[in-house]
Amino acid sequence: MLEELKEFRNKVKKIILDVLEQYKDANLHSESARETIAKEMMKEFGMDEPKYIYESPDGGETIRKRKFEYKGGHLG
């Protein structure tokens, strides 16, 4: 059990260091940069938030929620 904990800690540390290396030129005084780094770490930990779209095809009587997946391309 203790060995598993050490292994887990090492994996977490590696993820953090890898993300920080990826953003080594980021301005840490910038809230936006810190937010970006935090989101990337959460993504690497498998904790990123899925994006959803709420739709009401009948003017508000029913509301459906579906996962939004942006596949690239021009939005405008």
C-alpha positions in Angstrom: 0.0 0.0 0.0 2.8 2.4 0.9 4.5 1.6 -2.4 1.3 2.3 -4.3 1.0 5.7 -2.6 4.6 6.6 -3.6 3.9 5.5 -7.2 0.7 7.6 -7.3 2.6 10.6 -5.9 5.3 10.2 -8.5 2.7 10.1 -11.3 1.0 13.2 -10.0 4.3 15.0 -9.7 5.3 14.0 -13.2 2.0 15.3 -14.7 2.4 18.6 -12.8 6.0 19.0 -14.0 5.1 18.1 -17.6 2.3 20.7 -17.7 4.6 23.3 -16.2 7.3 22.6 -18.7 4.7 22.9 -21.5 3.8 26.4 -20.2 7.3 27.4 -19.0 7.1 30.7 -20.9 3.7 31.6 -19.4 3.4 34.8 -17.3 2.4 33.4 -13.9 1.4 36.9 -12.8 -1.5 36.6 -15.4 -4.7 35.1 -14.0 -5.5 33.9 -17.5 -2.2 32.0 -17.7 -2.7 30.4 -14.3 -6.3 29.4 -15.2 -5.0 27.8 -18.5 -2.4 25.9 -16.6 -4.9 24.7 -14.0 -7.3 23.6 -16.7 -4.6 21.7 -18.5 -3.6 19.9 -15.3 -7.2 19.0 -14.6 -7.4 17.6 -18.1 -4.3 15.5 -17.6 -5.8 14.2 -14.4 -9.0 13.2 -16.3 -11.0 15.9 -14.6 -11.8 18.2 -17.5 -15.4 19.4 -17.7 -17.4 18.3 -20.6 -19.2 21.1 -22.6 -23.0 20.9 -23.0 -25.5 22.7 -25.1 -29.0 23.2 -23.8 -31.7 23.2 -26.5 -35.4 23.8 -26.5 -37.0 22.8 -29.8 -40.5 23.8 -28.8 -39.9 27.2 -27.4 -39.2 26.3 -23.7 -41.7 23.4 -23.1 -38.9 20.9 -23.0 -35.2 21.4 -22.6 -32.6 18.9 -23.8 -29.0 18.7 -22.9 -26.4 17.3 -25.2 -22.6 17.1 -25.1 -20.9 19.7 -27.4 -17.8 18.5 -29.2 -16.0 21.1 -31.3 -14.3 19.4 -34.2 -12.5 22.5 -35.5 -13.3 24.8 -38.4 -14.8 28.2 -38.6 -17.5 29.1 -36.1 -18.7 32.4 -37.7 
